[in-house]
Amino acid sequence: MLKQRPLERVATWLSDHYVEVGQPTFSAVVAAFVGVATGLDDVPGWNGWPWCIVAGGIVGQIWIAALGIRARRSRRELEIQLERSENLSSLLVENQREMLQGILSSLAKTLQFGSESENSERITLYVHDKDSKFVPIARHSMNPSYEADGRSTYPDDQGCISAAWRNDWYFRDSLPDPDDEFEAYVEAHATMGVPREVVEGLNMRSRLYVGIRIECDDIRRTPLAVIIVESTKAGRFNERSVKTALDRQSNSLSMVLERLLPHLSIPSVATEAEL
């Protein structure tokens, strides 16, 4: 560390003790200086004003330096607080995401994912973006291929996600087998507004879709998100039992989402949640 000059040391000390010592001391010094100078002005032959001006300039420089040091420290303290706030926000988002993932895992256990000979099931949580898109933020499947990330966004006018968002609930079972009746499978998706090219690119060709809308616990019941449960096996879930399981977890999901959405890095989603 560089050695401070005497005036710098005084300025630093004043900055450190600004409230309790610095400000009162400066005021007292100025008052005393003015009083003494005014009194000496009546003394015959007194001609010390040039030295008074020099002394006043020194005191002023010390005080300005002290204020500058204090301002720099305050700015740095604000920067540190901002960094801590950003880190806390990131930690909050991560914890809330883990809670969502835990809820989906719990639902998968309730619905007995993986209990049959093949892991045909998947559950995904989508939040709605004001730019007419759905964004997946949590997903669970016992099949790694189905759990892998797919598209980053989904249109809000296509498929079971859109239907569940509009109508609160969606259940469709026994779609044609895509291995044996692919054209019929494509046509079935066309009735849901899903284009052929999207169907052809599906990594998971489901034959059963279940969707439920998650709403905010307020008077308006503001829509927050959609959960989609799907399976490549027709008849995998009974509508009544799967609806009961999803309804039981909807309140927990709603509470977590209300806390999480304002912190997500999806501008339109965050803005909607803050309204």
Backbone bond lengths (Angstrom), bond angles and torsions (degrees), N, CA, C in turn:
res aa  C-N    CA-C-N  psi(-1)  N-CA   C-N-CA  omega(-1)  CA-C   N-CA-C  phi
1 M - - - 1.468 - - 1.520 109.24 -
2 L 1.331 116.74 135.99 1.448 121.74 179.95 1.528 109.58 -69.87
3 K 1.326 115.29 142.03 1.450 120.50 179.83 1.519 109.69 -73.37
4 Q 1.330 116.59 131.29 1.450 120.21 -179.63 1.519 111.21 -81.24
5 R 1.327 114.39 146.60 1.455 119.56 174.19 1.520 108.79 -75.32
6 P 1.348 117.73 162.12 1.469 120.73 -176.31 1.520 113.10 -53.38
7 L 1.355 117.84 -47.15 1.463 119.82 -178.28 1.526 111.01 -64.14
8 E 1.346 116.33 -34.88 1.457 119.59 178.53 1.523 111.09 -66.68
9 R 1.351 115.18 -38.21 1.460 118.53 178.68 1.530 110.84 -64.39
10 V 1.333 115.92 -40.66 1.469 119.78 178.08 1.521 110.09 -63.81
11 A 1.358 116.62 -43.69 1.457 120.73 -179.39 1.527 110.85 -62.80
12 T 1.337 116.48 -41.50 1.457 120.21 179.22 1.517 111.12 -64.04
13 W 1.336 115.67 -41.41 1.477 119.60 178.93 1.518 110.63 -62.73
14 L 1.345 116.78 -43.89 1.458 120.48 178.92 1.536 111.23 -62.28
15 S 1.359 115.43 -38.50 1.452 119.21 178.59 1.520 110.96 -64.38
16 D 1.348 116.57 -42.44 1.464 120.73 -179.41 1.526 111.80 -64.74
17 H 1.324 116.63 -31.07 1.464 120.88 -175.48 1.524 110.86 -116.27
18 Y 1.336 115.72 35.55 1.460 121.67 -172.21 1.527 112.43 -56.79
19 V 1.323 116.03 -51.72 1.458 119.19 -172.43 1.524 111.92 -72.23
20 E 1.367 115.60 -50.47 1.461 118.47 -171.98 1.532 113.06 -80.74
21 V 1.361 116.76 -28.31 1.465 119.57 -174.67 1.526 112.06 -126.61
22 G 1.324 115.86 -48.61 1.469 120.95 -170.62 1.502 114.40 -56.23
23 Q 1.344 117.24 -56.52 1.457 119.69 -176.04 1.523 112.41 -66.30
24 P 1.350 119.87 -46.13 1.472 119.29 177.69 1.531 112.17 -62.47
25 T 1.364 115.57 -38.74 1.465 119.08 -178.94 1.520 111.27 -63.98
26 F 1.322 116.42 -43.84 1.458 120.15 -179.55 1.531 110.63 -62.11
27 S 1.334 116.13 -43.02 1.457 119.73 179.49 1.519 111.22 -62.77
28 A 1.339 116.17 -40.71 1.466 120.54 -179.81 1.530 110.82 -67.20
29 V 1.336 115.59 -41.00 1.470 119.65 179.90 1.520 110.87 -62.92
30 V 1.325 116.27 -44.35 1.468 120.10 179.59 1.519 110.69 -62.36
31 A 1.340 116.45 -44.06 1.468 120.17 -179.11 1.522 111.15 -63.22
32 A 1.353 115.50 -44.29 1.465 119.49 -179.90 1.521 111.09 -65.61
33 F 1.315 115.58 -41.48 1.460 120.82 -179.58 1.534 110.72 -60.27
34 V 1.321 116.40 -46.95 1.460 120.62 179.95 1.519 110.56 -64.58
35 G 1.322 116.39 -41.63 1.461 120.08 -179.24 1.520 112.28 -63.35
36 V 1.338 116.48 -47.25 1.462 120.55 -179.08 1.527 110.52 -64.91
37 A 1.339 115.29 -44.70 1.459 119.15 -178.49 1.521 111.10 -62.47
38 T 1.317 116.01 -39.83 1.474 119.69 179.51 1.527 110.55 -65.71
39 G 1.331 115.89 -39.69 1.472 119.44 179.00 1.516 111.79 -66.83
40 L 1.332 117.15 -43.08 1.464 120.64 -179.32 1.525 111.80 -66.46
41 D 1.304 116.85 -23.17 1.455 120.33 -177.76 1.531 111.14 -65.04
42 D 1.352 115.80 -20.97 1.468 119.79 179.35 1.529 112.25 -88.10
43 V 1.332 117.49 -8.46 1.475 121.56 -179.18 1.532 108.65 -77.33
44 P 1.367 116.86 128.82 1.475 119.50 179.96 1.527 110.98 -60.09
45 G 1.308 115.84 135.67 1.463 120.84 176.27 1.515 114.15 82.34
46 W 1.351 116.18 -0.65 1.488 119.23 179.74 1.526 109.98 -68.13
47 N 1.334 114.61 127.21 1.467 119.76 178.65 1.537 110.06 -144.85
48 G 1.337 114.39 46.33 1.473 118.69 -175.95 1.503 115.10 -100.51
49 W 1.307 116.51 13.84 1.460 118.80 -178.07 1.527 113.82 -60.70
50 P 1.332 118.84 -38.11 1.484 117.14 176.96 1.518 112.61 -56.49
51 W 1.373 116.52 -41.01 1.469 119.16 179.12 1.530 111.26 -69.21
52 C 1.335 114.72 -33.41 1.470 117.81 177.27 1.524 110.81 -64.19
53 I 1.337 113.91 -39.76 1.462 118.04 179.71 1.526 110.59 -64.70
54 V 1.350 115.79 -42.10 1.471 119.84 178.33 1.528 110.74 -62.15
55 A 1.356 115.24 -45.98 1.462 119.22 -179.85 1.522 111.20 -62.35
56 G 1.335 115.31 -41.13 1.458 119.65 178.28 1.515 111.61 -62.43
57 G 1.340 115.51 -39.09 1.465 119.62 178.44 1.517 111.61 -63.74
58 I 1.337 116.48 -40.26 1.470 120.19 179.12 1.525 110.94 -63.21
59 V 1.364 114.54 -47.28 1.468 119.00 179.13 1.531 110.20 -59.68
60 G 1.351 115.71 -42.40 1.463 119.62 179.50 1.509 112.18 -62.26
61 Q 1.353 117.05 -42.10 1.465 120.71 179.26 1.528 111.34 -62.75
62 I 1.344 114.13 -41.65 1.470 117.79 178.92 1.520 110.08 -61.20
63 W 1.340 115.52 -43.71 1.464 119.01 -177.84 1.520 111.81 -67.38
64 I 1.325 117.05 -41.74 1.474 120.17 178.08 1.521 110.36 -62.22
65 A 1.340 116.45 -41.70 1.462 120.40 178.40 1.529 110.92 -62.66
66 A 1.348 116.04 -40.07 1.463 119.91 179.56 1.523 110.73 -63.25
67 L 1.335 116.03 -42.53 1.464 119.83 178.67 1.527 111.03 -65.01
68 G 1.342 116.67 -38.20 1.459 120.31 178.63 1.518 111.96 -63.40
69 I 1.343 115.89 -43.69 1.470 120.32 178.07 1.517 110.13 -62.28
70 R 1.330 115.54 -41.94 1.468 119.49 -179.63 1.525 110.69 -64.46
71 A 1.338 116.71 -41.18 1.468 120.09 -179.80 1.523 111.18 -64.18
72 R 1.360 116.20 -42.01 1.468 119.13 179.34 1.519 111.15 -63.49
73 R 1.339 115.92 -40.43 1.466 119.35 179.37 1.527 110.83 -66.70
74 S 1.342 116.45 -40.77 1.464 119.68 179.22 1.515 110.59 -62.53
75 R 1.352 116.70 -41.05 1.450 120.27 179.33 1.516 110.80 -63.56
76 R 1.328 116.40 -42.28 1.461 120.05 179.32 1.524 111.18 -65.70
77 E 1.348 116.58 -39.06 1.457 119.90 177.47 1.525 111.23 -61.95
78 L 1.348 116.34 -39.57 1.458 120.16 177.02 1.528 111.42 -64.76
79 E 1.335 116.31 -40.25 1.460 120.01 178.48 1.528 110.76 -62.68
80 I 1.334 116.49 -41.09 1.464 120.83 179.30 1.526 110.05 -64.70
81 Q 1.345 116.62 -42.89 1.463 120.47 178.95 1.521 111.06 -63.05
82 L 1.358 116.31 -39.07 1.459 120.33 178.64 1.526 111.07 -64.48
83 E 1.349 116.66 -42.63 1.459 120.36 178.14 1.522 110.81 -61.82
84 R 1.325 116.36 -42.36 1.469 119.95 178.94 1.524 110.72 -64.07
85 S 1.339 116.09 -40.42 1.461 120.36 179.04 1.522 111.37 -63.15
86 E 1.341 116.55 -42.68 1.466 120.60 179.59 1.530 110.81 -65.16
87 N 1.341 115.95 -40.64 1.465 119.44 177.93 1.520 111.20 -64.13
88 L 1.340 115.71 -39.52 1.465 120.42 179.42 1.521 110.25 -65.86
89 S 1.343 116.12 -40.31 1.467 120.22 179.05 1.527 110.80 -63.53
90 S 1.341 116.78 -42.44 1.464 120.66 178.75 1.525 110.81 -63.23
91 L 1.340 115.51 -40.76 1.462 119.96 178.94 1.520 110.67 -64.70
92 L 1.350 116.21 -39.50 1.452 120.69 178.59 1.524 110.81 -61.94
93 V 1.333 116.73 -46.49 1.466 121.06 179.73 1.523 110.21 -60.09
94 E 1.327 116.64 -44.88 1.461 120.42 -178.63 1.530 110.81 -63.01
95 N 1.342 116.77 -43.08 1.462 119.92 179.63 1.526 111.52 -64.65
96 Q 1.351 115.90 -40.97 1.457 119.13 179.98 1.533 110.72 -66.85
97 R 1.324 116.84 -38.48 1.474 119.95 177.36 1.528 110.29 -62.80
98 E 1.320 116.86 -40.52 1.460 120.22 178.57 1.533 110.66 -64.23
99 M 1.338 115.98 -36.77 1.466 119.20 177.17 1.530 110.68 -64.47
100 L 1.343 116.56 -42.25 1.462 120.02 177.62 1.522 111.03 -61.76
101 Q 1.326 115.67 -43.48 1.453 119.98 179.17 1.532 110.48 -62.40
102 G 1.332 115.17 -37.74 1.462 119.59 178.21 1.522 112.47 -65.72
103 I 1.332 116.50 -38.53 1.465 120.32 178.25 1.525 110.54 -65.55
104 L 1.334 116.37 -42.38 1.466 119.34 178.23 1.529 110.96 -63.99
105 S 1.326 116.36 -39.90 1.470 119.88 178.00 1.521 110.59 -63.41
106 S 1.334 115.87 -39.08 1.465 120.09 178.28 1.527 110.65 -64.74
107 L 1.330 116.45 -41.35 1.465 120.21 177.16 1.530 110.97 -63.04
108 A 1.323 115.47 -41.69 1.465 119.56 179.39 1.527 110.76 -61.49
109 K 1.320 115.69 -37.68 1.471 119.57 178.39 1.524 110.38 -67.41
110 T 1.348 115.69 -42.74 1.467 119.93 178.38 1.524 111.41 -61.08
111 L 1.321 115.84 -38.91 1.466 120.93 -179.06 1.528 112.37 -84.76
112 Q 1.333 115.46 1.73 1.467 122.11 175.57 1.527 112.61 61.65
113 F 1.335 114.11 48.70 1.465 118.39 172.45 1.531 109.16 -59.74
114 G 1.317 116.43 139.29 1.462 120.70 175.94 1.507 115.34 76.84
115 S 1.320 117.21 10.17 1.474 119.37 -177.58 1.521 112.40 -85.12
116 E 1.323 116.88 -8.94 1.467 119.71 179.79 1.528 109.95 -106.18
117 S 1.304 115.90 -176.68 1.471 120.12 -172.30 1.531 113.04 -63.50
118 E 1.333 116.51 -28.02 1.458 119.51 178.04 1.523 110.23 -129.30
119 N 1.314 115.58 149.00 1.461 121.14 178.85 1.530 108.78 -84.43
120 S 1.313 114.70 91.23 1.467 120.23 -172.33 1.526 113.32 -101.30
121 E 1.336 117.60 1.63 1.462 119.98 -168.48 1.550 112.32 -108.39
122 R 1.314 113.90 158.23 1.470 120.85 173.52 1.530 108.66 -154.79
123 I 1.322 116.14 147.05 1.464 121.63 175.09 1.528 108.03 -131.63
124 T 1.342 116.43 134.12 1.461 121.70 -175.68 1.521 110.01 -136.82
125 L 1.328 115.63 142.64 1.468 121.84 176.46 1.527 108.94 -109.25
126 Y 1.331 116.04 125.80 1.463 122.28 -179.14 1.531 109.90 -118.65
127 V 1.322 117.08 133.30 1.461 120.33 171.40 1.522 108.49 -102.53
128 H 1.321 115.61 153.97 1.465 120.75 -175.25 1.516 110.61 -94.07
129 D 1.325 115.73 130.58 1.447 123.27 177.09 1.521 107.95 -100.49
130 K 1.339 116.89 136.75 1.463 120.87 -178.48 1.526 112.92 -62.84
131 D 1.325 116.89 -13.22 1.461 120.49 177.36 1.525 110.91 -84.91
132 S 1.331 116.37 28.36 1.474 122.94 176.84 1.526 112.63 64.18
133 K 1.326 116.13 42.41 1.465 120.55 179.29 1.525 109.75 -137.67
134 F 1.324 114.71 156.73 1.458 121.76 167.75 1.527 107.91 -109.28
135 V 1.330 115.47 139.38 1.461 121.10 -177.78 1.532 109.06 -119.88
136 P 1.333 119.09 120.38 1.466 120.82 178.18 1.528 110.73 -73.60
137 I 1.330 117.07 129.04 1.477 119.80 -179.19 1.529 112.55 -120.46
138 A 1.323 117.87 -10.32 1.472 120.34 175.81 1.528 108.45 -156.64
139 R 1.342 115.30 145.98 1.469 119.90 -176.85 1.525 109.48 -153.99
140 H 1.348 115.32 147.34 1.467 119.17 177.48 1.529 109.84 -145.61
141 S 1.329 114.81 136.38 1.460 121.79 173.32 1.524 107.67 -157.71
142 M 1.321 115.59 148.22 1.459 120.02 174.50 1.520 110.99 -77.47
143 N 1.315 116.77 -12.20 1.461 122.70 178.50 1.534 108.70 -99.10
144 P 1.327 119.08 112.23 1.467 121.77 -177.21 1.533 113.41 -55.80
145 S 1.324 116.86 -33.67 1.470 119.56 179.78 1.519 111.39 -65.66
146 Y 1.329 117.06 -34.94 1.455 120.85 -179.27 1.536 111.66 -82.26
147 E 1.320 115.89 -26.46 1.473 119.06 -179.30 1.524 111.65 -79.72
148 A 1.313 117.33 -18.64 1.467 120.69 -178.50 1.526 110.82 -60.84
149 D 1.334 116.02 150.54 1.457 121.12 179.05 1.520 110.85 -61.65
150 G 1.321 115.04 136.86 1.457 120.49 175.36 1.513 109.94 -108.01
151 R 1.318 115.94 -127.60 1.461 119.63 177.15 1.531 110.41 -68.55
152 S 1.323 116.33 147.24 1.467 119.86 -179.70 1.521 111.90 -78.00
153 T 1.340 117.31 -25.41 1.468 121.82 177.76 1.526 109.62 -141.72
154 Y 1.338 114.85 157.99 1.462 121.93 178.84 1.531 108.28 -133.78
155 P 1.339 118.33 137.44 1.471 120.41 178.92 1.528 111.14 -61.29
156 D 1.329 116.64 147.98 1.462 118.47 -179.17 1.528 112.95 -92.32
157 D 1.337 116.59 15.19 1.462 119.90 176.32 1.533 111.70 -122.96
158 Q 1.337 116.26 20.24 1.458 120.00 -178.60 1.530 111.11 -134.27
159 G 1.308 116.06 144.41 1.454 122.36 166.69 1.512 116.23 74.39
160 C 1.335 113.35 -170.42 1.456 120.65 -176.30 1.532 112.27 -69.40
161 I 1.329 117.75 -26.73 1.469 120.11 178.56 1.522 109.37 -63.22
162 S 1.322 115.42 -48.13 1.461 120.82 178.95 1.527 111.55 -61.68
163 A 1.331 116.66 -42.83 1.473 120.63 -178.54 1.525 111.31 -63.59
164 A 1.335 116.63 -42.48 1.464 120.30 179.27 1.530 110.95 -67.58
165 W 1.326 116.98 -37.61 1.468 121.49 178.98 1.532 110.84 -63.17
166 R 1.331 116.16 -41.34 1.465 120.49 -177.20 1.532 112.28 -76.59
167 N 1.323 116.09 -38.17 1.463 119.84 -168.79 1.521 115.05 -110.38
168 D 1.325 117.47 0.29 1.470 122.21 178.33 1.533 112.62 81.93
169 W 1.329 117.52 -32.04 1.468 120.79 -177.24 1.528 109.64 -148.06
170 Y 1.345 114.89 143.24 1.468 118.70 177.50 1.519 108.53 -146.77
171 F 1.329 116.08 133.97 1.469 121.14 176.33 1.525 108.37 -142.95
172 R 1.318 115.32 124.57 1.472 119.51 176.19 1.519 108.63 -142.69
173 D 1.307 115.20 126.46 1.459 121.09 -175.29 1.536 109.93 -125.16
174 S 1.312 113.82 164.57 1.475 122.96 172.46 1.525 113.74 60.60
175 L 1.340 116.32 43.83 1.461 118.38 170.90 1.529 108.23 -66.54
176 P 1.338 117.85 154.53 1.473 120.11 179.94 1.527 111.99 -55.39
177 D 1.308 115.38 150.56 1.466 121.69 178.34 1.534 108.67 -69.69
178 P 1.324 117.77 117.34 1.471 119.57 -177.58 1.525 113.70 -65.99
179 D 1.327 117.57 -20.86 1.464 120.23 178.65 1.525 111.39 -77.13
180 D 1.334 116.52 -33.69 1.469 120.17 -177.02 1.533 113.03 -102.65
181 E 1.326 116.42 -29.71 1.473 120.69 -175.72 1.530 110.08 -134.17
182 F 1.292 115.19 64.03 1.464 118.07 -173.89 1.524 112.06 -64.06
183 E 1.321 118.56 -41.02 1.461 120.25 -179.33 1.529 110.88 -63.11
184 A 1.308 116.26 -40.18 1.463 119.72 176.92 1.532 110.50 -65.82
185 Y 1.325 115.57 -35.72 1.468 121.05 178.04 1.534 110.18 -64.19
186 V 1.333 115.86 -42.17 1.467 121.21 177.73 1.522 110.21 -63.58
187 E 1.315 117.11 -42.91 1.464 121.73 -179.66 1.531 111.42 -64.87
188 A 1.323 116.70 -37.59 1.466 120.32 178.34 1.529 110.60 -63.00
189 H 1.321 116.46 -39.17 1.467 119.82 177.75 1.524 111.46 -72.24
190 A 1.334 116.47 -29.72 1.464 119.57 178.04 1.524 110.67 -62.25
191 T 1.345 117.03 -33.27 1.467 119.84 177.67 1.530 111.28 -67.53
192 M 1.343 116.92 -16.13 1.469 121.32 176.62 1.531 111.08 -99.26
193 G 1.329 115.97 4.86 1.456 119.77 178.08 1.515 114.32 84.48
194 V 1.340 117.32 15.35 1.460 121.02 -178.84 1.527 109.56 -95.25
195 P 1.333 118.40 120.50 1.472 121.10 -178.13 1.526 112.03 -66.34
196 R 1.312 115.01 157.05 1.465 121.39 -179.35 1.528 111.99 -57.44
197 E 1.339 116.71 -44.08 1.466 119.26 -176.79 1.526 112.17 -62.68
198 V 1.328 116.45 -30.16 1.470 120.03 176.91 1.523 109.77 -70.56
199 V 1.327 116.05 -44.17 1.472 120.19 179.12 1.526 110.56 -60.84
200 E 1.312 116.78 -42.67 1.469 120.49 -179.65 1.514 112.15 -62.89
201 G 1.327 117.00 -27.38 1.465 120.19 -178.53 1.514 114.49 -94.17
202 L 1.328 117.49 3.62 1.463 120.12 -178.37 1.523 111.74 -65.45
203 N 1.329 115.85 130.17 1.458 121.00 175.40 1.527 110.37 -77.77
204 M 1.336 114.94 -34.46 1.466 121.19 178.64 1.523 107.76 -117.85
205 R 1.313 116.88 111.57 1.464 121.50 -177.78 1.527 109.15 -95.65
206 S 1.319 114.02 86.59 1.466 120.92 -173.22 1.517 111.77 -77.66
207 R 1.340 113.82 149.61 1.475 120.50 176.84 1.526 110.80 -113.48
208 L 1.327 116.40 -2.50 1.466 121.89 177.45 1.520 108.86 -139.69
209 Y 1.328 116.32 130.61 1.463 122.10 178.38 1.521 110.06 -127.43
210 V 1.328 115.58 133.85 1.463 122.30 174.83 1.526 107.11 -129.34
211 G 1.330 116.97 132.73 1.462 120.11 179.26 1.515 111.87 -138.40
212 I 1.336 116.29 140.00 1.462 121.20 176.42 1.523 108.62 -137.55
213 R 1.323 115.79 140.28 1.464 121.01 178.61 1.525 110.14 -87.86
214 I 1.326 116.52 134.91 1.464 122.48 175.90 1.522 107.72 -98.54
215 E 1.339 116.10 127.94 1.454 120.68 -174.95 1.518 111.49 -117.71
216 C 1.329 114.59 155.87 1.461 121.41 175.48 1.529 109.13 -71.41
217 D 1.310 116.03 144.89 1.466 120.54 -178.71 1.534 109.71 -85.13
218 D 1.327 115.73 65.15 1.460 120.67 177.44 1.526 109.40 -132.44
219 I 1.317 116.17 -178.60 1.463 120.08 -176.76 1.522 111.51 -62.92
220 R 1.336 116.06 -39.24 1.465 120.45 -177.19 1.519 113.11 -78.54
221 R 1.350 116.95 -13.26 1.466 121.36 -176.53 1.534 109.66 54.28
222 T 1.316 115.74 52.17 1.462 122.07 -176.95 1.529 111.00 -59.63
223 P 1.337 118.75 125.93 1.469 120.90 178.02 1.531 111.42 -64.25
224 L 1.321 116.20 137.29 1.460 121.35 -178.82 1.528 112.81 -116.17
225 A 1.334 115.72 -41.44 1.465 118.53 -171.75 1.524 109.87 -163.62
226 V 1.315 114.85 178.00 1.468 121.97 177.08 1.524 108.76 -135.10
227 I 1.325 116.33 136.68 1.467 121.90 171.71 1.526 107.59 -104.59
228 I 1.328 115.25 132.13 1.462 120.65 176.22 1.532 108.46 -119.08
229 V 1.334 115.21 124.43 1.461 122.22 171.51 1.525 106.37 -108.51
230 E 1.316 116.82 132.42 1.473 119.47 -178.83 1.524 110.64 -142.82
231 S 1.312 114.14 160.94 1.457 120.17 179.46 1.517 109.39 -150.25
232 T 1.315 115.09 145.65 1.468 119.70 176.58 1.524 111.04 -81.37
233 K 1.331 116.09 -2.78 1.464 120.95 -179.83 1.520 109.97 -107.95
234 A 1.326 117.53 121.78 1.463 121.53 177.31 1.528 110.17 -65.07
235 G 1.352 116.09 141.49 1.460 120.32 178.26 1.516 113.57 76.60
236 R 1.330 117.88 11.83 1.473 120.18 -175.99 1.526 112.25 -65.09
237 F 1.330 117.83 -34.11 1.467 120.38 -178.40 1.525 110.77 -126.74
238 N 1.318 114.05 145.24 1.455 121.44 172.50 1.536 108.23 -86.73
239 E 1.335 116.99 133.78 1.469 119.62 -174.13 1.525 112.49 -58.53
240 R 1.298 117.38 -44.20 1.464 120.30 -176.82 1.524 111.91 -64.26
241 S 1.317 116.96 -45.89 1.462 120.12 -177.00 1.523 112.01 -68.77
242 V 1.332 117.83 -39.01 1.460 119.82 -179.37 1.522 110.26 -70.80
243 K 1.317 117.79 -34.59 1.467 120.30 177.85 1.527 110.42 -67.13
244 T 1.304 116.68 -40.33 1.467 120.57 178.09 1.521 110.99 -60.38
245 A 1.331 115.98 -44.71 1.467 120.40 -179.41 1.530 111.60 -64.15
246 L 1.321 116.72 -42.46 1.469 120.58 -179.42 1.525 111.37 -69.16
247 D 1.324 117.15 -40.04 1.467 120.69 178.76 1.524 111.29 -60.44
248 R 1.319 116.97 -37.68 1.470 120.80 -177.50 1.528 112.12 -65.41
249 Q 1.322 116.34 -29.68 1.469 119.83 -177.42 1.526 112.82 -98.06
250 S 1.332 117.83 -5.50 1.457 119.81 -174.89 1.525 112.72 -63.14
251 N 1.344 117.90 -37.74 1.464 120.37 -179.86 1.524 111.51 -65.87
252 S 1.337 116.44 -41.75 1.472 119.60 178.29 1.521 110.89 -62.47
253 L 1.327 116.13 -43.69 1.462 120.66 178.29 1.518 111.36 -62.97
254 S 1.315 116.48 -40.91 1.458 120.88 -179.71 1.519 110.82 -60.82
255 M 1.334 117.88 -45.59 1.465 121.42 -178.80 1.527 111.63 -63.01
256 V 1.321 117.02 -43.46 1.467 120.61 -179.97 1.525 110.59 -66.86
257 L 1.322 116.96 -42.87 1.465 120.91 -178.37 1.522 111.70 -64.37
258 E 1.328 117.60 -38.89 1.462 120.28 179.15 1.524 110.98 -60.55
259 R 1.331 117.23 -34.26 1.470 120.82 178.18 1.520 112.00 -79.61
260 L 1.328 115.75 -32.56 1.462 120.12 -172.65 1.524 113.80 -83.15
261 L 1.317 118.06 -42.22 1.466 121.52 -170.81 1.533 114.31 -54.67
262 P 1.348 119.89 -40.41 1.469 117.99 179.54 1.519 113.85 -63.34
263 H 1.336 117.90 -17.22 1.463 121.34 -177.11 1.522 113.37 -102.52
264 L 1.324 117.17 -6.14 1.458 119.67 -179.79 1.520 110.84 -70.15
265 S 1.329 116.58 147.02 1.466 121.19 179.96 1.528 110.81 -84.70
266 I 1.331 115.64 47.11 1.465 122.87 174.66 1.517 105.09 -125.47
267 P 1.337 119.48 94.20 1.466 123.20 -169.20 1.518 114.65 -46.43
268 S 1.327 117.29 -50.06 1.459 118.92 -175.20 1.515 112.05 -68.63
269 V 1.358 116.57 -31.74 1.462 120.12 177.06 1.522 109.93 -67.57
270 A 1.349 116.25 -46.26 1.456 120.52 179.61 1.514 111.26 -61.90
271 T 1.322 118.06 -42.53 1.461 121.53 -179.38 1.517 111.24 -62.49
272 E 1.332 116.12 -43.05 1.465 120.58 179.92 1.517 110.18 -62.64
273 A 1.333 117.35 -41.13 1.464 120.55 -176.84 1.519 111.85 -69.71
274 E 1.337 117.80 -25.72 1.454 121.20 -177.32 1.517 112.17 -83.64
275 L 1.350 118.41 -14.01 1.461 121.02 -178.23 1.525 111.48 -67.85
